[in-house]
Amino acid sequence: MQLAFDLDLWLKIHQYLNDADERAVFLFVQAAKPDSAIWRPVEQWFLDPEKDYDESSELHVALAPHVMPQVFKTAHDTSAAVVEIHGHYWPGDHTRFSTYDVAGLEQLVPQMLWRLPGRPYFALVVGSDSFDGLVWSTRDDARVIEPLQLGVDTLAPTGASLAVWQRRPGGSE
């Protein structure tokens, strides 16, 4: 499964996420055509730091209680899969999920797959010079996301997050 964005949206995501405090974006994506492996955004949410975060710091973000019910409702209403994106804006080509991110995904992935059956769940982390991401079709089937299609270009993930996911308690190698 491959995500395809126009370059303007990718730059807008980077501009929003590149902040002193961690932030999050949710995209709602649909397959480009039936049985297509390419998924394109149909709606986007750039969360409002004033009302959508319970806590935000350089190291993590905690969403306000109303956010996830709205995410599930929007995904359901648009028949879309969900892409969660947050940033770790440190330089280098080694962007990956933190152990804190993995702990949150451990709780969120089963909910996403249960509430939105038959749809994948995508989680991405972007950095100054690279990005990484995982995609799940089932709870135990985390895979490194395929390179992003950004207009006519592609951007390959670092692939480093899968090892962090597999090292979690109960994870498989």
CYANA upper distance limits for C-alpha pairs under 8 A (distance plus 0.5 A):
  1 MET  CA     37 ALA  CA      5.09
  1 MET  CA     38 ILE  CA      6.39
  1 MET  CA     39 TRP  CA      7.66
  1 MET  CA    145 ILE  CA      7.79
  1 MET  CA    146 GLU  CA      7.01
  2 GLN  CA     37 ALA  CA      6.50
  2 GLN  CA     38 ILE  CA      5.30
  2 GLN  CA     39 TRP  CA      6.54
  2 GLN  CA    145 ILE  CA      7.57
  2 GLN  CA    146 GLU  CA      5.88
  2 GLN  CA    147 PRO  CA      7.25
  2 GLN  CA    148 LEU  CA      6.79
  2 GLN  CA    149 GLN  CA      7.77
  3 LEU  CA     38 ILE  CA      6.31
  3 LEU  CA     39 TRP  CA      5.35
  3 LEU  CA     40 ARG  CA      6.57
  3 LEU  CA    146 GLU  CA      8.21
  3 LEU  CA    147 PRO  CA      8.31
  3 LEU  CA    148 LEU  CA      5.91
  3 LEU  CA    149 GLN  CA      6.71
  4 ALA  CA     38 ILE  CA      7.04
  4 ALA  CA     39 TRP  CA      6.52
  4 ALA  CA     40 ARG  CA      5.75
  4 ALA  CA     41 PRO  CA      8.20
  4 ALA  CA    148 LEU  CA      6.47
  4 ALA  CA    149 GLN  CA      4.94
  4 ALA  CA    150 LEU  CA      6.48
  4 ALA  CA    151 GLY  CA      7.98
  5 PHE  CA      9 LEU  CA      6.97
  5 PHE  CA     10 TRP  CA      7.06
  5 PHE  CA     40 ARG  CA      6.89
  5 PHE  CA     41 PRO  CA      7.48
  5 PHE  CA    148 LEU  CA      8.10
  5 PHE  CA    149 GLN  CA      6.68
  5 PHE  CA    150 LEU  CA      5.59
  5 PHE  CA    151 GLY  CA      6.97
  6 ASP  CA     10 TRP  CA      7.12
  6 ASP  CA    149 GLN  CA      8.49
  6 ASP  CA    150 LEU  CA      5.80
  6 ASP  CA    151 GLY  CA      5.33
  7 LEU  CA     11 LEU  CA      6.70
  7 LEU  CA    150 LEU  CA      5.68
  7 LEU  CA    151 GLY  CA      6.04
  8 ASP  CA     12 LYS  CA      6.64
  9 LEU  CA     13 ILE  CA      6.65
 10 TRP  CA     14 HIS  CA      6.83
 10 TRP  CA    150 LEU  CA      7.86
 11 LEU  CA     15 GLN  CA      6.60
 12 LYS  CA     16 TYR  CA      6.70
 13 ILE  CA     17 LEU  CA      6.60
 13 ILE  CA     25 VAL  CA      7.85
 14 HIS  CA     18 ASN  CA      6.36
 14 HIS  CA    126 VAL  CA      8.11
 16 TYR  CA     23 ARG  CA      8.23
 16 TYR  CA     46 PHE  CA      8.08
 17 LEU  CA     22 GLU  CA      7.48
 17 LEU  CA     23 ARG  CA      5.98
 17 LEU  CA     24 ALA  CA      7.29
 17 LEU  CA     25 VAL  CA      8.37
 17 LEU  CA     86 HIS  CA      7.01
 17 LEU  CA     87 GLY  CA      6.04
 18 ASN  CA     22 GLU  CA      8.49
 18 ASN  CA     87 GLY  CA      7.25
 18 ASN  CA     89 TYR  CA      6.81
 19 ASP  CA     23 ARG  CA      7.92
 20 ALA  CA     57 SER  CA      8.06
 20 ALA  CA     58 GLU  CA      6.36
 21 ASP  CA     56 SER  CA      6.27
 21 ASP  CA     57 SER  CA      5.02
 21 ASP  CA     58 GLU  CA      4.87
 21 ASP  CA     59 LEU  CA      7.89
 21 ASP  CA     60 HIS  CA      8.20
 21 ASP  CA     61 VAL  CA      8.37
 22 GLU  CA     56 SER  CA      6.44
 22 GLU  CA     57 SER  CA      6.27
 22 GLU  CA     58 GLU  CA      5.90
 22 GLU  CA     59 LEU  CA      6.99
 22 GLU  CA     60 HIS  CA      6.15
 22 GLU  CA     61 VAL  CA      6.16
 22 GLU  CA     86 HIS  CA      7.50
 22 GLU  CA     87 GLY  CA      6.80
 22 GLU  CA     88 HIS  CA      7.83
 23 ARG  CA     47 LEU  CA      8.07
 23 ARG  CA     49 PRO  CA      8.11
 23 ARG  CA     56 SER  CA      7.73
 23 ARG  CA     61 VAL  CA      6.87
 23 ARG  CA     86 HIS  CA      6.25
 23 ARG  CA     87 GLY  CA      7.17
 24 ALA  CA     46 PHE  CA      7.48
 24 ALA  CA     47 LEU  CA      6.85
 24 ALA  CA     61 VAL  CA      8.23
 24 ALA  CA     84 GLU  CA      7.52
 24 ALA  CA     85 ILE  CA      6.13
 24 ALA  CA     86 HIS  CA      5.01
 24 ALA  CA     87 GLY  CA      7.86
 25 VAL  CA     44 GLN  CA      7.96
 25 VAL  CA     45 TRP  CA      6.21
 25 VAL  CA     46 PHE  CA      5.34
 25 VAL  CA     47 LEU  CA      6.56
 25 VAL  CA     84 GLU  CA      6.43
 25 VAL  CA     85 ILE  CA      5.65
 25 VAL  CA     86 HIS  CA      6.90
 26 PHE  CA     44 GLN  CA      6.45
 26 PHE  CA     45 TRP  CA      5.62
 26 PHE  CA     46 PHE  CA      7.24
 26 PHE  CA     47 LEU  CA      8.39
 26 PHE  CA     71 VAL  CA      8.27
 26 PHE  CA     82 VAL  CA      7.29
 26 PHE  CA     83 VAL  CA      6.06
 26 PHE  CA     84 GLU  CA      5.21
 26 PHE  CA     85 ILE  CA      6.80
 27 LEU  CA     41 PRO  CA      6.63
 27 LEU  CA     42 VAL  CA      8.14
 27 LEU  CA     43 GLU  CA      6.45
 27 LEU  CA     44 GLN  CA      4.96
 27 LEU  CA     45 TRP  CA      6.74
 27 LEU  CA     82 VAL  CA      6.40
 27 LEU  CA     83 VAL  CA      5.44
 27 LEU  CA     84 GLU  CA      7.06
 28 PHE  CA     41 PRO  CA      5.98
 28 PHE  CA     42 VAL  CA      6.22
 28 PHE  CA     43 GLU  CA      5.67
 28 PHE  CA     44 GLN  CA      6.68
 28 PHE  CA     74 THR  CA      8.38
 28 PHE  CA     75 ALA  CA      6.81
 28 PHE  CA     78 THR  CA      8.42
 28 PHE  CA     80 ALA  CA      5.94
 28 PHE  CA     81 ALA  CA      6.11
 28 PHE  CA     82 VAL  CA      5.34
 28 PHE  CA     83 VAL  CA      6.72
 29 VAL  CA     39 TRP  CA      6.23
 29 VAL  CA     40 ARG  CA      5.52
 29 VAL  CA     41 PRO  CA      4.63
 29 VAL  CA     42 VAL  CA      5.95
 29 VAL  CA     43 GLU  CA      7.68
 29 VAL  CA     80 ALA  CA      5.66
 29 VAL  CA     81 ALA  CA      5.70
 29 VAL  CA     82 VAL  CA      6.77
 29 VAL  CA     83 VAL  CA      7.72
 30 GLN  CA     39 TRP  CA      5.69
 30 GLN  CA     40 ARG  CA      6.07
 30 GLN  CA     41 PRO  CA      7.03
 30 GLN  CA     42 VAL  CA      7.25
 30 GLN  CA     79 SER  CA      7.88
 30 GLN  CA     80 ALA  CA      5.61
 30 GLN  CA     81 ALA  CA      6.75
 31 ALA  CA     35 ASP  CA      7.66
 31 ALA  CA     36 SER  CA      6.10
 31 ALA  CA     37 ALA  CA      7.20
 31 ALA  CA     38 ILE  CA      6.20
 31 ALA  CA     39 TRP  CA      4.79
 31 ALA  CA     40 ARG  CA      6.85
 32 ALA  CA     36 SER  CA      6.48
 32 ALA  CA     37 ALA  CA      8.28
 32 ALA  CA     38 ILE  CA      6.17
 32 ALA  CA     39 TRP  CA      6.00
 32 ALA  CA     40 ARG  CA      6.55
 42 VAL  CA     78 THR  CA      8.49
 42 VAL  CA     80 ALA  CA      8.30
 47 LEU  CA     52 ASP  CA      6.34
 47 LEU  CA     53 TYR  CA      8.41
 48 ASP  CA     52 ASP  CA      5.77
 48 ASP  CA     53 TYR  CA      7.93
 49 PRO  CA     53 TYR  CA      6.13
 51 LYS  CA     64 ALA  CA      7.88
 52 ASP  CA     63 LEU  CA      6.50
 52 ASP  CA     64 ALA  CA      5.62
 52 ASP  CA     66 HIS  CA      8.13
 52 ASP  CA     67 VAL  CA      6.92
 53 TYR  CA     61 VAL  CA      7.43
 53 TYR  CA     62 ALA  CA      6.27
 53 TYR  CA     63 LEU  CA      4.90
 53 TYR  CA     64 ALA  CA      5.25
 54 ASP  CA     61 VAL  CA      8.25
 54 ASP  CA     62 ALA  CA      5.91
 54 ASP  CA     63 LEU  CA      5.91
 54 ASP  CA     64 ALA  CA      5.20
 54 ASP  CA     65 PRO  CA      8.43
 55 GLU  CA     60 HIS  CA      8.49
 55 GLU  CA     61 VAL  CA      6.14
 55 GLU  CA     62 ALA  CA      5.47
 55 GLU  CA     63 LEU  CA      7.52
 56 SER  CA     60 HIS  CA      6.46
 56 SER  CA     61 VAL  CA      4.77
 56 SER  CA     62 ALA  CA      6.74
 57 SER  CA     61 VAL  CA      6.77
 60 HIS  CA    100 TYR  CA      8.22
 63 LEU  CA     67 VAL  CA      6.93
 63 LEU  CA     68 MET  CA      8.40
 65 PRO  CA     69 PRO  CA      8.36
 66 HIS  CA     70 GLN  CA      6.98
 67 VAL  CA     71 VAL  CA      6.71
 68 MET  CA     72 PHE  CA      6.67
 69 PRO  CA     73 LYS  CA      6.64
 70 GLN  CA     74 THR  CA      6.54
 71 VAL  CA     75 ALA  CA      6.61
 71 VAL  CA     82 VAL  CA      8.49
 72 PHE  CA     76 HIS  CA      6.52
 72 PHE  CA    112 MET  CA      8.39
 72 PHE  CA    115 ARG  CA      7.76
 72 PHE  CA    116 LEU  CA      8.16
 73 LYS  CA     77 ASP  CA      6.45
 74 THR  CA     78 THR  CA      6.52
 74 THR  CA     80 ALA  CA      8.45
 75 ALA  CA     79 SER  CA      6.18
 75 ALA  CA     80 ALA  CA      5.27
 75 ALA  CA     81 ALA  CA      6.67
 75 ALA  CA     82 VAL  CA      7.16
 75 ALA  CA    116 LEU  CA      8.12
 76 HIS  CA     80 ALA  CA      7.10
 76 HIS  CA    116 LEU  CA      7.52
 80 ALA  CA    119 ARG  CA      8.00
 81 ALA  CA    116 LEU  CA      7.87
 81 ALA  CA    119 ARG  CA      5.91
 81 ALA  CA    120 PRO  CA      6.50
 81 ALA  CA    121 TYR  CA      6.74
 82 VAL  CA    120 PRO  CA      8.00
 82 VAL  CA    121 TYR  CA      6.05
 82 VAL  CA    122 PHE  CA      6.79
 83 VAL  CA    121 TYR  CA      6.81
 83 VAL  CA    122 PHE  CA      5.08
 83 VAL  CA    123 ALA  CA      6.14
 83 VAL  CA    124 LEU  CA      7.87
 84 GLU  CA    122 PHE  CA      6.82
 84 GLU  CA    123 ALA  CA      5.30
 84 GLU  CA    124 LEU  CA      6.64
 85 ILE  CA    123 ALA  CA      6.44
 85 ILE  CA    124 LEU  CA      5.15
 85 ILE  CA    125 VAL  CA      6.09
 85 ILE  CA    126 VAL  CA      7.82
 86 HIS  CA    124 LEU  CA      7.06
 86 HIS  CA    125 VAL  CA      5.53
 86 HIS  CA    126 VAL  CA      6.89
 87 GLY  CA    125 VAL  CA      5.73
 87 GLY  CA    126 VAL  CA      5.20
 87 GLY  CA    127 GLY  CA      6.30
 88 HIS  CA     95 THR  CA      7.66
 88 HIS  CA    125 VAL  CA      7.18
 88 HIS  CA    126 VAL  CA      6.52
 88 HIS  CA    127 GLY  CA      5.48
 88 HIS  CA    128 SER  CA      8.20
 89 TYR  CA    126 VAL  CA      7.63
 89 TYR  CA    127 GLY  CA      4.88
 89 TYR  CA    128 SER  CA      5.52
 90 TRP  CA     95 THR  CA      8.40
 90 TRP  CA    127 GLY  CA      6.45
 90 TRP  CA    128 SER  CA      6.39
 91 PRO  CA    127 GLY  CA      7.35
 91 PRO  CA    128 SER  CA      5.72
 91 PRO  CA    129 ASP  CA      6.47
 92 GLY  CA    127 GLY  CA      8.32
 92 GLY  CA    128 SER  CA      7.50
 92 GLY  CA    129 ASP  CA      6.02
 92 GLY  CA    130 SER  CA      7.44
 93 ASP  CA    129 ASP  CA      6.18
 93 ASP  CA    130 SER  CA      5.56
 93 ASP  CA    131 PHE  CA      8.30
 93 ASP  CA    158 THR  CA      7.39
 94 HIS  CA    130 SER  CA      7.34
 94 HIS  CA    131 PHE  CA      8.41
 94 HIS  CA    158 THR  CA      6.60
 94 HIS  CA    160 ALA  CA      7.55
 95 THR  CA    125 VAL  CA      7.59
 95 THR  CA    126 VAL  CA      7.19
 95 THR  CA    127 GLY  CA      6.26
 95 THR  CA    130 SER  CA      6.34
 95 THR  CA    131 PHE  CA      5.94
 95 THR  CA    132 ASP  CA      6.55
 95 THR  CA    158 THR  CA      6.99
 95 THR  CA    160 ALA  CA      7.75
 96 ARG  CA    125 VAL  CA      7.02
 96 ARG  CA    131 PHE  CA      7.68
 96 ARG  CA    132 ASP  CA      6.14
 96 ARG  CA    133 GLY  CA      8.16
 96 ARG  CA    158 THR  CA      7.78
 96 ARG  CA    159 GLY  CA      8.14
 96 ARG  CA    160 ALA  CA      5.97
 96 ARG  CA    161 SER  CA      5.29
 97 PHE  CA    101 ASP  CA      6.14
 97 PHE  CA    102 VAL  CA      7.07
 97 PHE  CA    125 VAL  CA      6.99
 97 PHE  CA    132 ASP  CA      8.17
 97 PHE  CA    160 ALA  CA      8.41
 97 PHE  CA    161 SER  CA      5.79
 97 PHE  CA    164 VAL  CA      7.56
 98 SER  CA    102 VAL  CA      6.85
 98 SER  CA    164 VAL  CA      7.92
 99 THR  CA    103 ALA  CA      6.73
 99 THR  CA    164 VAL  CA      7.34
 99 THR  CA    168 ARG  CA      8.27
100 TYR  CA    104 GLY  CA      6.99
101 ASP  CA    105 LEU  CA      6.69
102 VAL  CA    106 GLU  CA      6.47
102 VAL  CA    164 VAL  CA      7.84
102 VAL  CA    165 TRP  CA      6.52
102 VAL  CA    168 ARG  CA      7.87
103 ALA  CA    107 GLN  CA      7.34
103 ALA  CA    168 ARG  CA      8.32
104 GLY  CA    108 LEU  CA      6.66
105 LEU  CA    109 VAL  CA      6.01
106 GLU  CA    110 PRO  CA      7.94
107 GLN  CA    111 GLN  CA      7.66
108 LEU  CA    112 MET  CA      6.70
109 VAL  CA    113 LEU  CA      6.71
109 VAL  CA    121 TYR  CA      7.63
109 VAL  CA    136 TRP  CA      8.10
109 VAL  CA    139 ARG  CA      7.07
110 PRO  CA    114 TRP  CA      6.47
110 PRO  CA    139 ARG  CA      6.33
111 GLN  CA    115 ARG  CA      6.38
112 MET  CA    116 LEU  CA      6.24
112 MET  CA    117 PRO  CA      8.46
112 MET  CA    121 TYR  CA      7.17
113 LEU  CA    117 PRO  CA      5.93
113 LEU  CA    118 GLY  CA      7.97
113 LEU  CA    119 ARG  CA      7.43
113 LEU  CA    120 PRO  CA      7.59
113 LEU  CA    121 TYR  CA      7.48
113 LEU  CA    137 SER  CA      7.78
113 LEU  CA    138 THR  CA      7.28
113 LEU  CA    139 ARG  CA      7.79
118 GLY  CA    137 SER  CA      8.02
119 ARG  CA    137 SER  CA      7.24
120 PRO  CA    135 VAL  CA      7.12
120 PRO  CA    136 TRP  CA      5.98
120 PRO  CA    137 SER  CA      5.11
120 PRO  CA    138 THR  CA      8.29
121 TYR  CA    135 VAL  CA      6.07
121 TYR  CA    136 TRP  CA      5.79
121 TYR  CA    137 SER  CA      7.21
122 PHE  CA    133 GLY  CA      7.64
122 PHE  CA    134 LEU  CA      6.44
122 PHE  CA    135 VAL  CA      4.93
122 PHE  CA    136 TRP  CA      7.14
122 PHE  CA    145 ILE  CA      8.32
123 ALA  CA    133 GLY  CA      5.96
123 ALA  CA    134 LEU  CA      5.99
123 ALA  CA    135 VAL  CA      6.90
124 LEU  CA    131 PHE  CA      7.64
124 LEU  CA    132 ASP  CA      6.23
124 LEU  CA    133 GLY  CA      4.57
124 LEU  CA    134 LEU  CA      7.08
125 VAL  CA    131 PHE  CA      6.16
125 VAL  CA    132 ASP  CA      5.98
125 VAL  CA    133 GLY  CA      6.63
126 VAL  CA    130 SER  CA      6.70
126 VAL  CA    131 PHE  CA      4.70
126 VAL  CA    132 ASP  CA      7.02
127 GLY  CA    131 PHE  CA      6.14
130 SER  CA    157 PRO  CA      7.54
130 SER  CA    158 THR  CA      7.42
131 PHE  CA    156 ALA  CA      8.26
131 PHE  CA    157 PRO  CA      5.87
131 PHE  CA    158 THR  CA      6.76
132 ASP  CA    144 VAL  CA      8.27
132 ASP  CA    145 ILE  CA      7.93
132 ASP  CA    157 PRO  CA      4.94
132 ASP  CA    158 THR  CA      5.75
132 ASP  CA    159 GLY  CA      6.51
132 ASP  CA    160 ALA  CA      7.59
132 ASP  CA    161 SER  CA      7.19
133 GLY  CA    144 VAL  CA      6.48
133 GLY  CA    145 ILE  CA      5.75
133 GLY  CA    157 PRO  CA      7.15
133 GLY  CA    159 GLY  CA      7.86
133 GLY  CA    161 SER  CA      7.35
134 LEU  CA    142 ALA  CA      6.68
134 LEU  CA    143 ARG  CA      5.90
134 LEU  CA    144 VAL  CA      5.11
134 LEU  CA    145 ILE  CA      5.44
134 LEU  CA    161 SER  CA      7.75
134 LEU  CA    162 LEU  CA      7.54
135 VAL  CA    142 ALA  CA      6.17
135 VAL  CA    143 ARG  CA      5.90
135 VAL  CA    144 VAL  CA      6.92
135 VAL  CA    145 ILE  CA      6.20
136 TRP  CA    140 ASP  CA      8.21
136 TRP  CA    141 ASP  CA      6.07
136 TRP  CA    142 ALA  CA      5.30
136 TRP  CA    143 ARG  CA      7.00
137 SER  CA    141 ASP  CA      6.78
137 SER  CA    142 ALA  CA      8.04
138 THR  CA    142 ALA  CA      8.08
142 ALA  CA    162 LEU  CA      7.87
143 ARG  CA    162 LEU  CA      7.44
144 VAL  CA    157 PRO  CA      8.20
144 VAL  CA    159 GLY  CA      6.41
144 VAL  CA    161 SER  CA      8.14
144 VAL  CA    162 LEU  CA      6.80
145 ILE  CA    157 PRO  CA      7.49
145 ILE  CA    159 GLY  CA      8.48
146 GLU  CA    156 ALA  CA      7.56
146 GLU  CA    157 PRO  CA      7.70
147 PRO  CA    154 THR  CA      6.44
147 PRO  CA    155 LEU  CA      5.67
147 PRO  CA    156 ALA  CA      4.68
147 PRO  CA    157 PRO  CA      6.46
148 LEU  CA    154 THR  CA      5.82
148 LEU  CA    155 LEU  CA      5.59
148 LEU  CA    156 ALA  CA      6.97
148 LEU  CA    157 PRO  CA      8.37
149 GLN  CA    153 ASP  CA      6.45
149 GLN  CA    154 THR  CA      5.02
149 GLN  CA    155 LEU  CA      7.16
150 LEU  CA    154 THR  CA      6.11
150 LEU  CA    155 LEU  CA      7.74
160 ALA  CA    164 VAL  CA      7.64
161 SER  CA    165 TRP  CA      6.68
162 LEU  CA    166 GLN  CA      6.61
163 ALA  CA    167 ARG  CA      6.65
163 ALA  CA    173 GLU  CA      8.28
164 VAL  CA    168 ARG  CA      7.19
165 TRP  CA    171 GLY  CA      7.30
166 GLN  CA    171 GLY  CA      5.07
166 GLN  CA    172 SER  CA      5.66
166 GLN  CA    173 GLU  CA      5.93
167 ARG  CA    171 GLY  CA      6.15
167 ARG  CA    172 SER  CA      7.66
167 ARG  CA    173 GLU  CA      7.69
